[in-house]
Amino acid sequence: MKTLVIIPSRLSASRLPGKPLLKINGLSIISHVYKKAQKANIGEVFVATEDQEIVEDVRKNGGDAILTGNNHKTGTDRTYEALIKLGRTDVELVMNLQGDEPLINIEDIQNLNSQMIKTRPDLGTLAAKINDKKILENQNIVKVITEESLDQSKFPRALNFMRKLDKEINEAYHHLGIYCYNVEILKRFVSFKQSQNEIKNKLEQLRALDNNITINVALAKSSPIGVDTEEDYIAIKKIMEYKSQ
């Protein structure tokens, strides 16, 4: 099965405007993510964006980028436009990688891709074990509840995604910003209107669940923080600068 990796990105993020072009070790966050996707070596990689500055940055750093419309409600809608514009009719899987997770593990990307090829579900994603109470309480960090406990060999279905956990929930995982779609399912997903649940929680994956698209979850080796706020950026910058020394 052939996979195409698309990284949706835009400058006008509400919590941290301009974040894709913030630099770490002299390279923009979006170009760090691009290079991770490239190293995973599962298929061609493109950044999909409404901003010419992002296109120029990615190309300057040796990557491929495509300009999309500026009226998309979610990253998945932008991903689908890029897929259509690229005209890759031989692709069977589309990996939608969030442009704000420069610490994502390459092996986790590869693992999700191989689980999709092996089991052929509608849609797959990743989640990591939560070892820090702060993550459970942080509403910027999305949690997922699965049908059964996650381990390396399982790929169970997601029951629900949420920002705030109810007290009675015993087992939840940290949801990572990565989706892998069967192309037909991606086409179906974008044909649905945003669901009330999705709009209320600001979680596009709820549109899938609300329309009976199943989401399977693979266990990620690591639980990277995404860049949502200025604090996240400073924390990730420290980690990445320390690693590169």
C-alpha positions as CSV (number, residue, x, y, z in Angstrom):
1,M,0.0,0.0,0.0
2,K,1.3,3.4,-0.9
3,T,1.3,6.2,1.7
4,L,1.4,10.0,1.2
5,V,2.4,12.2,4.2
6,I,0.7,15.6,4.4
7,I,1.5,18.1,7.1
8,P,-1.2,20.8,7.4
9,S,0.2,24.1,8.7
10,R,-0.9,27.8,9.0
11,L,0.5,30.9,10.6
12,S,-2.8,32.1,12.3
13,A,-2.9,29.7,15.2
14,S,-5.1,31.2,17.9
15,R,-2.9,30.5,20.9
16,L,0.6,31.1,19.4
17,P,0.4,33.0,16.1
18,G,3.3,32.4,13.7
19,K,4.4,29.2,15.5
20,P,5.3,27.1,12.4
21,L,8.1,29.5,11.6
22,L,9.5,29.8,15.2
23,K,13.1,28.6,15.1
24,I,14.8,25.8,17.1
25,N,18.4,25.2,16.4
26,G,18.2,27.6,13.5
27,L,15.4,25.6,11.8
28,S,11.6,26.4,11.8
29,I,9.3,24.1,13.7
30,I,7.5,23.1,10.5
31,S,10.8,22.2,8.8
32,H,11.7,20.1,11.8
33,V,8.5,18.1,11.5
34,Y,9.0,17.8,7.7
35,K,12.5,16.3,8.2
36,K,11.1,13.8,10.8
37,A,8.4,12.7,8.3
38,Q,11.1,12.3,5.6
39,K,13.3,10.2,7.8
40,A,10.4,7.9,8.6
41,N,10.6,7.0,4.9
42,I,7.0,5.8,4.4
43,G,6.2,7.9,1.4
44,E,6.4,11.3,-0.2
45,V,6.0,14.3,2.2
46,F,4.3,17.6,1.5
47,V,3.4,20.6,3.8
48,A,-0.1,21.9,3.0
49,T,-0.6,25.6,3.9
50,E,-2.5,28.8,3.1
51,D,0.7,30.9,3.8
52,Q,3.3,31.7,1.2
53,E,5.9,32.3,3.9
54,I,5.5,28.7,5.1
55,V,5.8,27.4,1.5
56,E,9.0,29.4,1.0
57,D,10.5,28.3,4.4
58,V,9.9,24.6,3.7
59,R,11.3,24.8,0.1
60,K,14.3,26.8,1.3
61,N,15.0,23.9,3.7
62,G,14.8,21.3,1.0
63,G,11.2,20.2,1.4
64,D,8.0,20.2,-0.7
65,A,5.0,22.4,0.0
66,I,1.7,23.1,-1.6
67,L,-0.5,26.2,-1.3
68,T,-4.1,25.5,-0.2
69,G,-7.2,27.7,0.4
70,N,-7.6,29.7,3.6
71,N,-11.2,28.7,4.5
72,H,-10.5,25.3,6.1
73,K,-12.0,24.6,9.4
74,T,-9.5,21.8,10.3
75,G,-6.2,20.3,9.3
76,T,-7.9,17.3,7.8
77,D,-9.9,19.4,5.4
78,R,-6.7,21.1,4.3
79,T,-5.0,17.7,3.9
80,Y,-7.8,16.6,1.6
81,E,-7.5,19.7,-0.6
82,A,-3.7,19.0,-0.9
83,L,-4.3,15.4,-1.9
84,I,-6.7,16.5,-4.7
85,K,-4.3,19.2,-5.9
86,L,-1.4,16.8,-6.0
87,G,-3.5,14.3,-8.0
88,R,-1.8,11.2,-6.6
89,T,-4.4,8.7,-7.6
90,D,-2.2,5.7,-6.7
91,V,-2.1,6.5,-3.0
92,E,-4.1,4.3,-0.7
93,L,-3.2,5.8,2.7
94,V,-2.8,9.5,3.7
95,M,-0.9,10.3,6.8
96,N,-1.9,13.6,8.4
97,L,0.9,14.7,10.6
98,Q,0.5,17.8,12.9
99,G,3.0,20.5,12.1
100,D,3.5,21.4,15.7
101,E,5.1,18.2,17.1
102,P,8.8,18.4,16.3
103,L,9.6,15.8,18.9
104,I,7.4,13.1,17.3
105,N,9.3,9.7,17.2
106,I,10.1,8.4,13.8
107,E,9.5,4.8,14.8
108,D,6.0,5.8,16.0
109,I,5.2,7.2,12.5
110,Q,6.5,3.9,11.0
111,N,4.6,1.8,13.4
112,L,1.3,3.5,12.7
113,N,1.8,3.1,9.0
114,S,2.6,-0.6,9.3
115,Q,-0.4,-1.2,11.5
116,M,-2.6,0.5,8.9
117,I,-1.2,-1.7,6.1
118,K,-1.5,-4.9,8.2
119,T,-5.1,-4.4,9.6
120,R,-6.6,-2.0,7.1
121,P,-9.0,0.0,9.4
122,D,-10.8,3.2,8.5
123,L,-8.5,5.5,10.3
124,G,-5.6,5.1,12.7
125,T,-3.9,7.3,15.3
126,L,-1.3,7.2,18.1
127,A,-1.5,7.6,21.9
128,A,1.0,7.3,24.7
129,K,0.8,6.3,28.3
130,I,0.4,9.1,30.7
131,N,2.9,9.1,33.6
132,D,2.4,12.7,34.7
133,K,-0.6,14.0,36.6
134,K,-0.1,17.4,35.0
135,I,-0.9,16.0,31.5
136,L,-4.2,14.6,32.8
137,E,-5.1,18.0,34.1
138,N,-3.9,20.0,31.1
139,Q,-6.9,20.8,28.8
140,N,-4.5,21.7,25.9
141,I,-3.5,18.0,25.9
142,V,-6.1,15.7,24.3
143,K,-6.8,12.3,25.9
144,V,-8.2,9.2,24.3
145,I,-10.1,6.3,25.9
146,T,-9.7,2.9,24.1
147,E,-11.7,-0.3,24.0
148,E,-8.9,-2.2,25.7
149,S,-5.5,-1.3,27.2
150,L,-2.8,-0.3,24.8
151,D,0.3,-2.4,24.2
152,Q,2.7,-2.8,21.3
153,S,0.8,-5.7,19.8
154,K,-2.7,-4.2,19.9
155,F,-4.6,-1.7,17.7
156,P,-7.9,-1.3,19.6
157,R,-10.7,1.1,18.7
158,A,-11.0,4.6,20.3
159,L,-14.2,5.0,22.4
160,N,-13.9,8.8,22.9
161,F,-11.5,11.8,22.9
162,M,-11.6,14.6,25.4
163,R,-9.7,17.5,26.8
164,K,-11.1,17.2,30.4
165,L,-11.3,13.9,32.1
166,D,-14.3,12.8,34.2
167,K,-13.4,11.6,37.7
168,E,-14.6,8.0,37.1
169,I,-12.3,7.4,34.1
170,N,-9.5,5.1,35.2
171,E,-7.5,4.6,32.0
172,A,-6.8,7.3,29.4
173,Y,-3.9,7.9,27.1
174,H,-2.3,11.1,25.7
175,H,-3.5,11.4,22.1
176,L,-0.8,12.4,19.6
177,G,-1.3,14.7,16.6
178,I,-1.2,12.1,13.8
179,Y,-3.8,10.4,11.7
180,C,-3.6,7.9,9.0
181,Y,-6.6,7.6,6.7
182,N,-7.7,5.1,4.2
183,V,-8.2,7.5,1.1
184,E,-11.9,6.6,0.8
185,I,-12.5,7.3,4.4
186,L,-10.8,10.7,4.1
187,K,-13.1,11.5,1.3
188,R,-16.1,10.6,3.4
189,F,-14.8,12.5,6.5
190,V,-14.5,15.8,4.6
191,S,-18.0,15.4,3.1
192,F,-19.6,15.5,6.6
193,K,-20.4,18.9,8.2
194,Q,-18.6,19.7,11.4
195,S,-20.5,18.0,14.2
196,Q,-21.7,19.9,17.3
197,N,-19.5,17.7,19.4
198,E,-16.4,18.6,17.3
199,I,-17.1,22.3,17.4
200,K,-17.8,22.3,21.2
201,N,-14.6,20.4,22.1
202,K,-12.5,21.7,19.2
203,L,-11.5,18.2,18.3
204,E,-11.9,17.2,14.6
205,Q,-11.6,13.4,15.4
206,L,-15.1,13.6,17.0
207,R,-16.5,14.2,13.6
208,A,-15.3,10.8,12.6
209,L,-16.8,9.1,15.7
210,D,-20.1,11.0,15.3
211,N,-20.4,9.6,11.8
212,N,-19.6,6.0,12.6
213,I,-16.0,6.1,11.3
214,T,-13.9,3.9,13.6
215,I,-10.6,5.1,14.8
216,N,-8.0,2.5,15.9
217,V,-5.2,3.5,18.3
218,A,-1.6,2.3,18.3
219,L,0.7,2.7,21.3
220,A,3.4,5.3,20.8
221,K,6.8,4.8,22.4
222,S,7.1,8.4,23.6
223,S,4.7,11.2,24.6
224,P,6.0,14.4,22.9
225,I,4.7,17.7,23.8
226,G,3.2,19.7,20.9
227,V,3.8,23.5,20.6
228,D,0.5,25.1,21.7
229,T,1.7,27.9,23.8
230,E,4.7,30.1,24.4
231,E,5.6,27.9,27.4
232,D,5.5,24.8,25.2
233,Y,7.8,26.4,22.7
234,I,10.4,27.4,25.4
235,A,10.3,23.8,26.8
236,I,10.7,22.1,23.5
237,K,13.4,24.5,22.4
238,K,15.4,23.6,25.6
239,I,15.0,19.9,25.0
240,M,16.0,20.1,21.3
241,E,18.9,22.4,21.9
242,Y,20.2,20.2,24.7
243,K,19.9,17.1,22.5
244,S,21.8,18.7,19.6
245,Q,24.8,19.6,21.8
